[in-house]
Amino acid sequence: MNAPADNGTTMPRYCAQPPQTKPVLRPDLSPARARAILLVHAKWINGTVLHYAFLDQGGDIGGPEQLDEVRHAFQSWKDLGIGLEFQEVTDPGDSEIRVVFQEHEGSASYVGTDNLHIGTSEPTMTFGWDLTTRYGKATALHETGHAIGFAHEHQNPFAGIVWDTDKVYEDLGGPPNNWPHEVTFNNILRKLSQDEVTGSTWDPDSIMEYSFGPGLIVRPERYRGGIPPSLGLSATDKERVLQWYPSLHAQPSRLEPFQSAPLRLATGEQADFEIVPSDTRSYQIGTFGDSDVVLALFEDTPGGLRYVTADDDSGQDRNGRLETRLVKDHHYVARARLYSTWGSGSIALMYW
């Protein structure tokens, strides 16, 4: 996103997204199976409660009003009816997302589950300009969009953008960004794999799209004069986020010990099951069948769902398996999100 200048124009100062991690997949993995894993791996399991904490109270950007804009941005995504929840916490150790306001750091956020790889004393989201302006509010939406799993839209391989590479490096290498070549490549010129993006079209109106001045884009010709800033969520933004995180209305099905529950899922879909153990002891929860699945367990507490443990068996010829101690009459939710199936395509979940 761009930072606004004091005179109301837009300065080309951008979100410097850190490089995304990719799962290391076996070279003999089928293309369909690899694509499914790459498509899903950065997304959260739907229904996850994402906890965010502020590491400062506005830093050198401003005061409490900066924090309010981040809160409003999370709420804007939630107001679409998505299944994710957002909860502010005071202890950074209890958070997946940690926010700082530092002008010299610029604006950036880790993407989706990459947030989990960052130490709990380190920020995962930074803001480098005032969030109370129109552009600042859009920046807050953009960075929170990264946090829930969305990458830069102009790096969509279906955009068909041909850059004036030398001019892009020259423009971003100078003030106010002063980016080295690798940052410019990672955030502007590098195209995502087709396996990493949903759908087959580019949305230039997306909140995840940068605005660009004239002369940087060679093709499509209509954008040689630049791309105007996106100041809110586009229709496609709303469609995509609801595709990945649909509303959770139904109560999870109760799963009994040694009961095999079939999972009839498409790529990216998930099934939720309630577990209420009759004894306090060690249990195993696992999937069966030829599938790549991320399996997670949460405890349903008065303060909401709290993460217990998870297992991701993607790209491996084994089934997801959790082994953990469950407490009698406590309520838990097991969630299985599918990457892909092969063979018979029949899979199931059981706990014992």
C-alpha positions as CSV (number, residue, x, y, z in Angstrom):
1,M,0.0,0.0,0.0
2,N,1.0,3.6,-0.6
3,A,1.7,6.2,2.1
4,P,-0.1,9.6,1.5
5,A,1.9,12.7,1.1
6,D,1.0,15.8,3.2
7,N,-0.4,17.5,0.2
8,G,-2.9,14.8,-0.4
9,T,-1.1,13.1,-3.3
10,T,0.2,9.5,-3.1
11,M,3.8,8.8,-2.5
12,P,5.2,5.5,-3.9
13,R,6.0,4.1,-0.5
14,Y,5.0,0.4,-0.3
15,C,4.3,-2.5,1.9
16,A,7.5,-4.6,2.1
17,Q,6.1,-8.0,2.6
18,P,8.7,-10.5,4.0
19,P,9.4,-13.5,1.8
20,Q,6.8,-16.2,2.2
21,T,7.8,-19.7,3.2
22,K,6.9,-22.7,1.0
23,P,6.6,-26.3,2.1
24,V,9.4,-28.5,0.8
25,L,7.7,-31.1,-1.3
26,R,9.0,-34.4,-2.6
27,P,9.9,-34.1,-6.3
28,D,7.8,-37.2,-7.2
29,L,4.6,-35.6,-5.8
30,S,1.8,-35.4,-8.4
31,P,1.2,-31.9,-9.8
32,A,-2.4,-31.9,-8.5
33,R,-1.3,-32.9,-5.0
34,A,1.5,-30.3,-5.0
35,R,-0.9,-27.6,-6.2
36,A,-3.4,-28.3,-3.5
37,I,-0.7,-28.1,-0.8
38,L,0.7,-24.8,-2.1
39,L,-2.8,-23.3,-2.4
40,V,-3.8,-24.1,1.2
41,H,-0.6,-24.1,3.3
42,A,-0.6,-20.4,4.2
43,K,-4.3,-20.2,5.1
44,W,-5.5,-20.6,8.6
45,I,-7.9,-23.4,9.6
46,N,-11.4,-21.8,9.4
47,G,-12.8,-20.9,12.8
48,T,-9.3,-20.1,14.2
49,V,-9.2,-17.3,16.8
50,L,-6.4,-15.0,15.8
51,H,-5.0,-13.1,18.8
52,Y,-3.2,-9.8,18.2
53,A,-1.2,-7.7,20.5
54,F,0.2,-4.2,20.3
55,L,3.9,-3.9,21.2
56,D,3.7,-0.1,21.4
57,Q,1.0,2.5,21.7
58,G,1.5,4.1,18.3
59,G,5.2,4.4,18.3
60,D,6.5,7.4,16.4
61,I,3.4,7.4,14.1
62,G,0.8,8.7,16.5
63,G,-1.3,7.8,19.6
64,P,-4.2,5.4,20.4
65,E,-6.0,6.4,17.2
66,Q,-3.5,4.3,15.3
67,L,-4.4,1.2,17.3
68,D,-8.1,1.9,16.6
69,E,-7.5,1.7,12.9
70,V,-5.9,-1.7,13.2
71,R,-8.9,-2.9,15.3
72,H,-11.3,-1.4,12.7
73,A,-9.4,-3.2,9.9
74,F,-9.8,-6.6,11.5
75,Q,-13.4,-5.9,12.2
76,S,-14.0,-5.0,8.5
77,W,-12.9,-8.5,7.5
78,K,-15.0,-10.0,10.3
79,D,-18.1,-8.0,9.3
80,L,-18.1,-9.9,6.0
81,G,-19.3,-12.9,8.0
82,I,-16.1,-14.9,7.8
83,G,-15.4,-17.8,10.1
84,L,-12.1,-16.4,11.6
85,E,-12.3,-14.6,14.9
86,F,-10.0,-11.7,16.0
87,Q,-9.2,-11.1,19.7
88,E,-7.0,-8.4,21.1
89,V,-4.7,-9.6,24.0
90,T,-2.3,-7.7,26.2
91,D,0.3,-10.4,26.5
92,P,2.3,-10.8,23.3
93,G,3.1,-14.4,24.3
94,D,-0.6,-15.2,23.8
95,S,-0.7,-13.8,20.3
96,E,-0.1,-15.0,16.8
97,I,0.0,-11.4,15.4
98,R,2.1,-8.6,17.0
99,V,1.9,-5.0,15.8
100,V,4.3,-2.1,16.0
101,F,4.2,1.5,14.7
102,Q,7.6,2.6,13.5
103,E,8.1,5.1,10.6
104,H,11.6,3.9,9.8
105,E,10.4,0.3,9.4
106,G,7.7,1.0,6.9
107,S,4.5,-1.1,6.6
108,A,4.6,-4.9,6.3
109,S,3.0,-8.1,7.5
110,Y,3.8,-11.8,7.4
111,V,1.3,-13.9,5.4
112,G,-1.1,-16.2,7.1
113,T,0.5,-19.1,9.0
114,D,4.0,-17.7,8.5
115,N,3.2,-15.6,11.5
116,L,3.6,-18.8,13.6
117,H,7.3,-19.0,12.8
118,I,8.1,-15.6,14.4
119,G,9.3,-15.4,18.0
120,T,6.7,-14.1,20.4
121,S,8.8,-11.1,21.3
122,E,9.1,-10.0,17.7
123,P,6.6,-8.0,15.6
124,T,4.8,-9.7,12.7
125,M,3.1,-6.6,11.4
126,T,4.5,-3.1,11.2
127,F,3.0,0.3,10.2
128,G,5.2,3.1,9.0
129,W,2.7,5.9,8.4
130,D,-0.4,7.5,9.7
131,L,-3.4,5.1,9.6
132,T,-6.1,7.7,10.2
133,T,-6.0,9.1,6.6
134,R,-7.9,7.4,3.7
135,Y,-4.7,5.7,2.5
136,G,-3.7,4.8,6.0
137,K,-7.1,3.0,6.6
138,A,-6.5,1.2,3.3
139,T,-3.0,0.2,4.5
140,A,-4.5,-1.3,7.7
141,L,-6.9,-3.4,5.6
142,H,-4.0,-4.4,3.3
143,E,-1.7,-5.6,6.1
144,T,-4.5,-7.4,8.0
145,G,-5.3,-9.1,4.6
146,H,-1.7,-10.4,4.6
147,A,-2.1,-11.6,8.1
148,I,-5.2,-13.8,7.2
149,G,-3.3,-15.3,4.2
150,F,-3.5,-13.2,1.1
151,A,-0.5,-12.1,-1.0
152,H,0.1,-9.1,-3.3
153,E,-2.4,-9.1,-6.1
154,H,-0.1,-7.5,-8.7
155,Q,2.1,-10.6,-8.4
156,N,-0.8,-12.7,-9.6
157,P,0.5,-14.8,-12.6
158,F,-2.8,-14.1,-14.4
159,A,-2.3,-10.3,-14.3
160,G,-0.2,-10.4,-17.4
161,I,1.8,-7.5,-16.2
162,V,5.0,-6.8,-18.1
163,W,7.2,-4.4,-16.2
164,D,9.8,-1.9,-17.3
165,T,12.3,-3.7,-15.0
166,D,15.0,-1.1,-15.0
167,K,12.6,1.7,-14.2
168,V,11.0,-0.4,-11.4
169,Y,14.4,-1.0,-9.8
170,E,15.4,2.6,-10.2
171,D,12.1,3.9,-8.9
172,L,11.9,1.7,-5.8
173,G,15.6,2.0,-5.1
174,G,15.3,5.7,-4.5
175,P,13.5,7.7,-1.8
176,P,11.2,7.2,0.0
177,N,11.5,3.3,-0.3
178,N,15.2,2.9,-0.8
179,W,14.7,-0.8,-1.5
180,P,17.6,-3.1,-2.5
181,H,17.0,-5.1,-5.6
182,E,16.0,-8.3,-3.7
183,V,13.2,-6.5,-1.9
184,T,11.9,-4.9,-5.1
185,F,12.0,-8.3,-6.8
186,N,10.2,-10.1,-3.9
187,N,7.4,-7.5,-3.6
188,I,6.9,-6.2,-7.2
189,L,8.5,-8.3,-10.0
190,R,8.3,-11.9,-8.7
191,K,5.2,-13.6,-10.0
192,L,3.5,-16.1,-7.8
193,S,3.1,-19.7,-9.1
194,Q,-0.3,-20.4,-10.6
195,D,-0.4,-23.2,-8.0
196,E,-0.5,-20.5,-5.2
197,V,-3.5,-18.4,-6.3
198,T,-7.2,-18.9,-6.2
199,G,-9.1,-18.5,-9.4
200,S,-7.7,-17.5,-12.8
201,T,-8.2,-13.8,-12.9
202,W,-6.4,-10.6,-11.7
203,D,-8.3,-8.1,-9.6
204,P,-6.7,-4.6,-10.0
205,D,-9.3,-3.2,-7.6
206,S,-8.2,-5.5,-4.7
207,I,-7.1,-4.1,-1.4
208,M,-4.1,-6.4,-1.9
209,E,-3.1,-4.5,-5.1
210,Y,-0.5,-1.7,-5.0
211,S,-1.1,1.6,-6.8
212,F,1.6,2.5,-9.3
213,G,2.5,5.7,-11.0
214,P,3.0,6.0,-14.8
215,G,5.8,4.4,-16.7
216,L,6.4,1.3,-14.7
217,I,4.0,-1.0,-16.5
218,V,4.6,-1.8,-20.2
219,R,1.6,-4.1,-20.6
220,P,-1.4,-4.3,-20.3
221,E,-1.4,-1.0,-22.2
222,R,-4.3,0.4,-20.2
223,Y,-2.1,0.5,-17.1
224,R,0.8,2.3,-18.7
225,G,-0.5,5.4,-17.0
226,G,-0.5,3.6,-13.6
227,I,-2.9,1.8,-11.3
228,P,-5.0,4.0,-9.0
229,P,-5.0,3.2,-5.3
230,S,-7.6,0.8,-3.8
231,L,-9.2,2.3,-0.8
232,G,-11.5,-0.6,0.3
233,L,-12.3,-4.2,-0.1
234,S,-13.3,-5.1,-3.7
235,A,-16.1,-7.5,-4.6
236,T,-13.5,-10.1,-5.5
237,D,-11.8,-9.6,-2.1
238,K,-15.0,-10.3,-0.4
239,E,-15.7,-13.4,-2.5
240,R,-12.3,-14.9,-2.0
241,V,-12.1,-14.4,1.7
242,L,-15.6,-16.0,2.1
243,Q,-14.4,-18.9,-0.1
244,W,-11.5,-19.6,2.3
245,Y,-13.3,-18.7,5.6
246,P,-17.0,-19.3,5.2
247,S,-19.3,-18.5,8.1
248,L,-19.5,-21.1,10.8
249,H,-23.1,-21.4,11.8
250,A,-23.6,-25.1,12.5
251,Q,-22.6,-26.7,15.8
252,P,-19.8,-29.3,15.2
253,S,-20.9,-32.9,15.1
254,R,-20.2,-34.9,18.2
255,L,-17.5,-37.5,17.7
256,E,-17.6,-40.5,20.0
257,P,-14.5,-42.7,20.8
258,F,-13.8,-45.3,18.1
259,Q,-16.4,-43.8,15.9
260,S,-15.2,-43.4,12.3
261,A,-16.6,-40.2,10.8
262,P,-16.3,-39.9,7.0
263,L,-14.8,-36.7,5.6
264,R,-16.4,-35.7,2.3
265,L,-14.4,-32.6,1.4
266,A,-13.0,-30.7,-1.5
267,T,-9.7,-29.0,-1.6
268,G,-9.6,-26.2,1.1
269,E,-12.8,-27.4,2.8
270,Q,-12.8,-28.6,6.4
271,A,-14.9,-30.6,8.8
272,D,-15.3,-29.8,12.6
273,F,-16.1,-32.3,15.3
274,E,-16.9,-31.8,19.0
275,I,-15.1,-34.1,21.4
276,V,-16.2,-34.5,25.1
277,P,-14.1,-37.2,26.7
278,S,-15.6,-39.4,29.4
279,D,-12.2,-40.0,31.0
280,T,-9.1,-38.0,31.7
281,R,-6.2,-39.7,29.8
282,S,-4.0,-39.6,26.8
283,Y,-6.0,-39.9,23.5
284,Q,-5.1,-40.1,19.8
285,I,-7.0,-38.3,17.1
286,G,-6.2,-39.2,13.5
287,T,-7.3,-39.4,9.9
288,F,-7.5,-42.5,7.7
289,G,-7.2,-42.9,4.0
290,D,-5.1,-41.4,1.2
291,S,-5.1,-37.7,1.9
292,D,-3.1,-34.6,2.7
293,V,-4.7,-32.9,5.7
294,V,-4.0,-30.4,8.4
295,L,-5.5,-31.5,11.6
296,A,-5.9,-29.2,14.6
297,L,-7.4,-29.5,18.1
298,F,-8.8,-26.6,20.2
299,E,-10.3,-26.6,23.7
300,D,-13.6,-24.7,24.0
301,T,-13.0,-22.4,27.1
302,P,-15.1,-19.6,28.5
303,G,-12.7,-17.2,26.7
304,G,-13.2,-18.9,23.4
305,L,-11.4,-21.7,21.5
306,R,-7.7,-22.2,22.6
307,Y,-5.2,-24.0,20.4
308,V,-4.0,-27.3,21.8
309,T,-2.0,-29.0,19.1
310,A,-1.9,-29.7,15.3
311,D,-0.3,-31.9,12.7
312,D,0.2,-31.3,9.0
313,D,0.8,-34.4,7.0
314,S,0.9,-32.7,3.6
315,G,3.2,-34.2,1.0
316,Q,3.9,-37.3,3.2
317,D,2.6,-40.8,2.8
318,R,1.1,-41.0,6.3
319,N,-2.0,-39.9,8.1
320,G,-2.4,-36.9,10.4
321,R,-2.2,-38.0,14.0
322,L,-2.5,-36.1,17.3
323,E,-1.6,-37.5,20.7
324,T,-2.6,-35.4,23.7
325,R,-4.1,-35.5,27.1
326,L,-7.8,-34.7,27.2
327,V,-9.7,-33.8,30.4
328,K,-13.0,-35.5,31.4
329,D,-16.1,-33.5,30.4
330,H,-14.1,-30.7,28.9
331,H,-15.2,-29.7,25.4
332,Y,-12.8,-29.8,22.5
333,V,-13.1,-29.1,18.7
334,A,-11.1,-31.2,16.2
335,R,-10.8,-29.5,12.8
336,A,-9.5,-31.3,9.6
337,R,-8.8,-29.2,6.5
338,L,-8.2,-31.0,3.3
339,Y,-5.4,-30.4,0.9
340,S,-6.0,-33.3,-1.5
341,T,-6.9,-36.9,-1.8
342,W,-5.8,-39.7,-4.1
343,G,-6.5,-43.4,-4.5
344,S,-10.0,-44.2,-3.5
345,G,-10.5,-40.6,-2.2
346,S,-12.2,-42.0,0.9
347,I,-11.0,-40.6,4.2
348,A,-12.3,-40.5,7.8
349,L,-11.5,-39.2,11.2
350,M,-11.5,-41.1,14.5
351,Y,-10.4,-40.6,18.1
352,W,-9.6,-43.3,20.6
